[in-house]
Amino acid sequence: MRNKRLRAAEMRGKLDRFEELPDEILTTIVSLLPLREAVRTSFISKRWRFIWASHSDLKFDFVNVLGSRAHRFRNTCDFESKRQVQRHKFVNRVDKIMDERRIRGGKINSLAIHFHLGKNFSSHIDHWINSAVLKGVESIDIDLSECTSFRNGGATSNSFEHHQFRASPLEGKHNLRQLRLDSCTFSAPLSYNSLGSLISIELRRVCIDDGLLMDLLSNCLSLKKLSLHLCQDLVNLKFTNSSHQLKFLDIKDCFRLNGIEVSSENLTRLEYTGHPSSFIFKQVPKLTDVYLKFTNKNRIDGVTYALTKLASEVTHLEKLNLISILSIKALELPDNGPVFTNVKELILAIYPFDDEDNLSWIAYILRAFPLLQRLQLNLFSPSFIKQPKEVDRLLPQCHHEHLTELEINGFYGNLHEAELLMYLLENVISLKRLMVGTNQKIFKGFENWVYEEANSFYKSRMKTTVSSWLNQIIPKTSHLEIR
């Protein structure tokens, strides 16, 4: 009992010292807290009642608004009705916070709404956006997807309609620079000029057709980054010089796309994931960095295109990151194919890399990329031991003078992997640095990489047998790094 009184006295002493601080310092302290914790400080004393209202980053999600103990309903007979109760509770609480924030507090830097809300709550969402705009918000992130709020316990009601994002709250002067929308419908704004200050737009699972998107982009004259993910109403896209500031274009899993035409003088980076589409590159003098991942049954055609025709279409290309799924050993590459005259770095992922591969593609790579300086091979061999299979690998000699760095991830030391590495060491005559590791390296977009741990057997073998073999075969002029 005495210990409790002592702790209570210590707490009162600390609070008394906080009370002596000026409001500016208290505001700074509260702004470092998550929004839910910041709001809770209003119960400390009368002086603290509205300190939280100065919080500049507002993120409203399930935990921040309803609490971590709120139940995320699984499938029950009244599943949807319980969801609706939580939606109303969420909206009522955000309404109160935004009303208070509108009256008090200074600038809002960012507003994030991550909750499964639909058309029935559009007026509330518009009100929140309008309140943030009046406070000078620079970043808006609206994610209304089901996964933000509820466990998958059953199908969403067929009557659920997406919120329609309108630009009307953005009419007039505003500071908005970044806009991210997920799981809603983009409706025609009253004035496209209201979006002219945006520098970054990300649309994910958004209903928007070709015409509306092109109209939007033609008026976003400051736009530098555009991401389109799972937008299934897009069929044919044309990015022209009207989007003259666009530097980064990311298109992922828009499965109805048939064609993409790009003519943008400032575009420097393109990332594309999806079915092989018809690409037309017209004026892309600064496009130097391209990532391509092709899916579906025609992925072989996509990989073949990337290693051949792309050389003549994107002539200033310096870095190519290509993911090949179930196709690299089946490629039919020409003996005298086009040459990539400017590519300095090639990243190639191979799913799967197995015994049957005759490695003819690696000889093609050395011929087609004569000025290559860095080569990264991300191998995805089956994670089990197979009996070595005799495969004729009669590869031509192809000395490469410029390749100085070689990185191989997912290297288990199996026979076909060893033959690949031996061939490279015999032909890469200027190699200075060799990096080899068992962990698989996976690209997640925009220079974001993750590693997946290899199983303990391969990690142990790398430390003993494989590392000993690598030290024996590497040239004395090269530095070996085992990861």
C-alpha positions, 0 to 999 in steps of 0.5 A, spaced: 500 500 500 505 504 501 509 503 495 502 505 491 502 511 495 509 513 493 508 511 486 502 516 485 506 521 489 511 520 484 506 521 478 503 527 481 510 530 481 512 528 474 505 531 472 506 538 476 513 538 472 509 537 465 504 543 467 510 548 468 512 547 461 509 552 456 504 550 451 509 550 445 513 544 448 507 540 450 504 541 443 511 538 441 510 532 446 503 530 444 505 530 437 510 525 437 504 520 440 499 516 436 493 520 435 489 515 440 494 516 445 494 524 444 487 524 445 487 521 451 491 526 454 485 530 454 483 527 461 489 529 465 487 536 467 483 542 464 490 545 461 491 538 457 484 538 455 485 541 448 493 540 447 491 534 443 488 538 437 494 541 435 496 534 432 498 535 425 498 527 423 491 524 423 490 517 422 484 514 423 484 506 423 481 500 427 485 501 432 486 508 433 479 509 433 475 503 436 481 500 440 485 494 440 480 490 444 474 492 439 472 485 436 473 484 429 467 480 427 468 473 424 462 470 420 456 469 424 449 470 422 448 477 423 455 478 421 454 484 416 449 488 422 455 488 427 460 491 422 455 496 420 454 498 428 462 498 428 462 503 422 457 508 425 461 508 432 467 509 427 464 515 424 461 518 430 468 518 433 472 521 427 466 526 426 467 529 433 475 529 433 475 532 426 469 537 429 474 539 435 480 539 430 477 544 425 475 549 431 482 548 434 489 547 432 493 549 427 496 546 420 494 539 419 500 535 415 496 529 413 490 525 414 489 518 413 482 514 413 483 506 413 476 503 414 471 499 410 466 505 409 462 505 403 457 510 399 453 511 405 458 515 409 460 519 403 458 525 406 462 524 412 468 522 408 467 529 404 467 533 411 473 530 414 477 531 407 474 538 407 476 540 414 483 537 413 484 542 407 482 548 410 487 546 415 492 546 409 493 538 409 499 536 404 497 528 404 491 525 404 490 517 404 483 514 403 483 506 404 476 503 404 478 496 403 475 491 407 482 488 410 483 495 414 477 493 418 474 486 418 477 479 418 475 475 412 469 471 415 464 472 409 463 475 403 461 483 403 454 484 402 452 485 394 449 492 396 455 495 398 457 501 394 464 504 394 465 511 396 465 516 390 471 521 391 470 528 388 474 533 388 469 538 390 472 539 397 479 541 394 476 547 390 479 553 391 486 554 394 489 548 398 496 545 399 495 538 397 501 534 394 500 527 395 493 523 394 492 516 395 486 512 394 484 505 395 477 501 394 473 507 392 470 510 385 473 516 382 468 521 379 469 527 375 471 533 379 468 539 378 474 543 376 481 539 374 485 545 376 483 543 383 488 538 383 493 541 379 498 542 385 499 534 386 506 531 385 504 524 387 497 520 386 496 512 388 490 509 385 489 502 388 483 498 387 479 504 384 474 505 379 476 509 374 476 509 366 481 511 361 478 517 359 477 520 366 484 518 368 487 521 362 483 528 363 486 528 370 493 527 368 492 532 363 491 537 368 496 535 374 501 539 371 506 538 377 505 530 378 511 527 378 509 520 381 503 516 379 502 509 381 496 504 378 494 498 382 489 493 381 485 498 377 481 494 372 477 499 368 483 501 365 484 498 358 488 503 353 493 508 356 497 514 353 501 518 357 503 524 353 507 530 354 501 533 357 504 530 363 510 533 362 513 533 370 512 525 370 518 522 373 516 515 376 510 511 373 508 504 376 503 500 373 501 493 377 496 488 376 491 492 371 489 486 368 484 488 362 490 493 360 491 491 352 496 497 351 500 502 354 503 508 350 508 512 353 511 519 351 514 523 357 520 527 356 522 527 364 520 520 365 526 516 369 523 510 372 518 505 369 515 499 373 510 494 370 507 488 373 502 484 369 500 481 363 504 482 357 501 488 354 503 492 347 508 497 349 509 503 345 515 508 347 516 514 343 519 520 347 522 518 353 530 521 353 530 520 360 527 513 361 534 510 364 530 505 369 525 499 368 522 494 372 518 488 368 514 482 371 510 479 366 504 474 369 499 469 365 501 464 360 504 469 355 509 471 360 515 468 355 513 473 350 514 478 355 521 476 357 523 475 350 520 482 348 524 485 354 531 482 352 530 484 345 526 489 342 526 493 348 533 495 346 531 499 340 525 502 344 528 505 350 535 507 347 537 510 354 536 505 358 541 504 364 538 499 369 533 493 367 530 489 373 527 483 370 523 478 373 522 471 369 517 466 372 517 459 369 520 461 362 528 463 362 530 456 360 524 456 355 526 462 351 528 462 344 533 468 344 536 470 337 544 468 336 545 475 333 540 479 337 539 487 339 545 490 343 543 494 349 548 499 348 547 503 355 545 498 360 550 498 366 546 494 371 542 488 370 537 485 375 535 478 373 530 474 377 529 466 375 523 462 378 524 456 378 532 455 377 533 448 376 537 442 373 534 442 366 536 449 365 541 449 359 544 456 361 544 458 354 541 465 356 547 467 360 551 467 354 546 471 351 546 476 356 554 477 356 553 478 348 547 483 349 549 487 354 556 489 352 557 495 357 554 491 363 558 493 370 553 490 375 549 483 374 545 481 380 542 474 379 536 472 384 535 465 383 529 461 386 531 454 386 527 448 389 528 448 396 529 440 396 535 436 394 534 433 387 539 428 384 543 431 379 541 431 372 546 430 366 544 436 361 548 438 355 551 445 357 555 447 351 556 454 352 560 459 347 566 463 350 564 470 351 569 474 354 566 480 358 570 486 359 566 491 363 563 487 368 566 488 375 560 486 380 557 480 380 551 478 386 548 471 386 542 470 391 539 464 393 545 460 391 545 453 394 551 450 391 547 445 387 550 442 380 547 447 375 548 453 380 555 451 380 556 451 373 553 457 372 558 461 376 564 457 373 562 459 366 561 467 369 568 466 372 571 464 366 568 469 362 568 475 366 575 477 366 575 484 369 571 481 376 573 485 382 567 483 387 563 477 387 557 477 392 554 470 394 548 468 399 543 463 400 538 468 402 533 469 396 532 476 395 525 479 393 523 486 389 517 489 392 517 495 388 521 502 388 528 500 391 524 496 396 528 489 397 526 483 402 530 477 404 527 470 405 531 466 409 534 459 406 533 453 410 538 451 415 541 445 411 543 450 405 545 455 410 550 450 414 552 448 407 554 455 405 558 456 411 562 449 410 563 446 403 560 451 399 564 457 402 571 453 401 569 451 394 568 458 392 575 461 395 578 455 391 575 458 384 575 465 385 580 469 381 586 472 386 584 479 383 577 478 385 574 480 392 569 474 395 563 476 400 559 470 403 552 473 405 
